[in-house]
Amino acid sequence: MFKLMRATLLAIMALLLTPATLFAQAAEHAPGGSVNLLEPHAGLMFWTLIIFVLLFFILSRFAFKPITKAVEAREQALQEAIDQAKRDREEAARILAQHREQLEGARAEGQRMIAEGRAMGEKLRAEMLEETRQQQQDLLERARREIEAERDRAIAELRAEAVDLAIAGASKVIEKNLDDQTNRKLVETYLARAGRSN
């Protein structure tokens, strides 16, 4: 390939030097030693045409095909690069869409977890409030029972004291000491009837 390119370049150089040589020869034979470029010279035109046809033939035979192949290969490489870039862009868009979808899923999952946490917190709060209310009720009920027990105990003590005072008062009034047990039963019966009538 390199030998062919070198031979082609040498042939082109030779053909290019031929018109220059002819032009120099025409300048030597011209009167005054100068050549008018606008004046037609048949020999120069003939050789220029021959050189052009030969050069075109050589270039079309040896240079245009490799250049065309190189351009087509470059074009194909560029097209493949463009296609690969398009595939890469589509893949990147697909991955981006997938990541966005995963992000939205994670965001939705986070929102769901937050909502569940709030609901669980509210439920726990309601349970704790109910438990506290129940404990308060139990404490109030226990305090009420203790108060009633204390009241009943105080009433019993007051009755016992009232019985003792009534017996002591009756003893003084009657001046006779009756049987304590019998007297106590009489007074308790009286007080019990008096309590029911009230």
C-alpha positions in Angstrom: 0.0 0.0 0.0 2.8 2.4 0.9 4.8 1.5 -2.2 1.7 2.2 -4.3 1.2 5.6 -2.6 4.9 6.5 -3.0 4.8 5.6 -6.7 1.6 7.7 -7.2 3.2 10.7 -5.5 6.3 10.4 -7.7 4.2 10.2 -10.8 2.3 13.3 -9.7 5.4 15.2 -9.0 6.8 14.3 -12.4 3.6 15.4 -14.1 3.6 18.7 -12.2 7.2 19.4 -13.1 6.5 18.9 -16.8 4.3 22.0 -17.4 6.8 24.1 -15.3 9.6 22.9 -17.6 7.5 23.7 -20.7 6.6 27.1 -19.3 10.3 27.8 -18.7 11.2 26.8 -22.2 8.4 29.0 -23.7 9.8 31.9 -21.7 13.3 31.4 -23.2 12.0 31.4 -26.8 9.6 34.4 -26.3 10.8 37.8 -27.4 12.0 39.8 -24.5 12.3 36.8 -22.3 8.8 37.1 -20.7 5.7 35.0 -21.3 2.3 36.5 -21.3 0.1 34.1 -19.4 -3.1 35.3 -21.1 -1.7 34.5 -24.5 -2.6 31.0 -25.7 0.2 28.6 -26.6 -0.9 25.4 -28.3 2.0 23.2 -27.1 1.5 24.3 -23.5 -2.2 23.8 -23.7 -1.8 20.3 -25.3 0.7 19.2 -22.6 -1.4 20.7 -19.8 -4.4 18.7 -21.1 -2.4 15.5 -21.4 -1.0 15.9 -17.9 -4.4 16.7 -16.5 -6.0 13.6 -18.1 -3.0 11.4 -17.0 -3.1 12.9 -13.5 -6.9 12.4 -13.3 -6.5 8.8 -14.5 -3.7 8.0 -12.0 -5.6 9.7 -9.2 -8.8 7.9 -10.0 -7.0 4.6 -10.4 -4.7 4.8 -7.3 -5.7 7.7 -5.0 -9.5 8.2 -5.3 -10.4 4.7 -4.3 -8.2 4.6 -1.1 -9.4 8.1 -0.2 -13.0 7.2 -0.8 -12.5 4.0 1.2 -10.9 6.0 4.0 -13.7 8.5 3.9 -16.3 5.8 3.9 -14.5 4.0 6.8 -14.4 7.2 8.7 -18.1 7.8 7.9 -18.9 4.3 9.0 -16.8 4.8 12.2 -18.6 8.1 12.9 -22.0 6.5 12.2 -21.1 3.7 14.6 -20.0 6.3 17.2 -23.2 8.2 16.7 -25.3 5.0 17.0 -23.3 3.9 20.1 -23.8 7.4 21.6 -27.5 7.1 20.9 -27.7 3.7 22.5 -25.7 5.0 25.5 -28.1 8.0 25.8 -31.1 5.7 25.6 -29.5 3.4 28.2 -28.7 6.4 30.4 -32.3 7.6 30.0 -33.6 4.2 30.9 -31.4 4.0 34.0 -32.4 7.5 35.0 -36.0 6.6 34.7 -35.4 3.5 36.7 -33.6 5.5 39.4 -36.4 8.0 39.5 -38.9 5.3 39.8 -36.9 3.7 42.7 -36.6 7.2 44.3 -40.3 7.7 44.0 -40.9 4.2 45.5 -38.5 5.0 48.4 -40.2 8.3 48.9 -43.7 6.7 48.9 -42.3 4.0 51.3 -40.9 6.7 53.6 -44.2 8.5 53.6 -46.1 5.3 54.3 -43.7 4.5 57.2 -44.1 8.1 58.6 -47.9 7.7 58.4 -47.7 4.3 60.1 -45.5 5.8 62.8 -47.9 8.6 63.3 -50.8 6.2 63.5 -49.0 3.9 65.9 -48.0 7.0 68.0 -51.6 8.1 68.1 -52.8 4.7 69.0 -50.1 4.4 71.7 -51.0 7.8 73.0 -54.7 6.9 73.1 -53.9 3.6 74.9 -51.7 5.4 77.4 -54.5 8.0 78.0 -57.0 5.2 78.4 -54.7 3.4 80.8 -54.0 6.6 82.8 -57.8 7.3 82.9 -58.4 3.7 84.1 -55.7 4.0 86.7 -57.2 7.3 87.9 -60.6 5.6 88.1 -59.1 2.7 90.0 -57.4 5.2 92.4 -60.6 7.2 92.8 -62.6 4.0 93.5 -60.0 2.7 96.0 -60.0 6.1 97.7 -63.8 6.1 97.7 -63.8 2.6 99.3 -61.2 3.6 101.8 -63.1 6.8 102.7 -66.3 4.8 103.1 -64.4 2.2 105.2 -63.0 5.0 107.3 -66.4 6.6 107.6 -68.0 3.3 108.6 -65.2 2.7 111.1 -65.7 6.3 112.5 -69.5 5.7 112.6 -68.9 2.4 114.4 -66.5 4.1 116.8 -69.0 7.0 117.4 -71.8 4.5 118.0 -69.7 2.5 120.4 -68.7 5.8 122.1 -72.4 6.9 122.1 -73.4 3.6 123.6 -70.8 3.9 126.3 -71.9 7.5 127.0 -75.6 6.5 127.0 -74.9 3.7 129.4 -72.8 5.9 131.6 -75.6 8.5 131.5 -78.3 6.0 132.2 -76.3 4.5 135.0 -76.0 7.8 136.6 -79.6 8.5 136.1 -80.8 5.2 137.4 -78.1 5.0 139.9 -78.1 1.4 139.4 -75.4 -0.5 137.5 -77.1 -2.7 135.1 -75.4 -5.5 133.2 -73.1 -4.0 130.7 -73.8 -6.5 128.0 -77.6 -6.2 128.2 -77.4 -2.4 128.4 -75.1 -2.3 125.4 -77.6 -4.4 123.3 -80.5 -2.2 124.3 -78.7 1.0 123.3 -77.4 -0.5 120.0 -80.9 -1.7 119.1 -82.2 1.8 119.9 -79.5 3.5 117.9 -80.0 1.1 115.0 -83.8 1.9 114.9 -83.0 5.6 115.2 -80.5 5.3 112.3 -83.1 3.6 110.1 -85.8 6.1 110.8 -83.5 8.9 109.7 
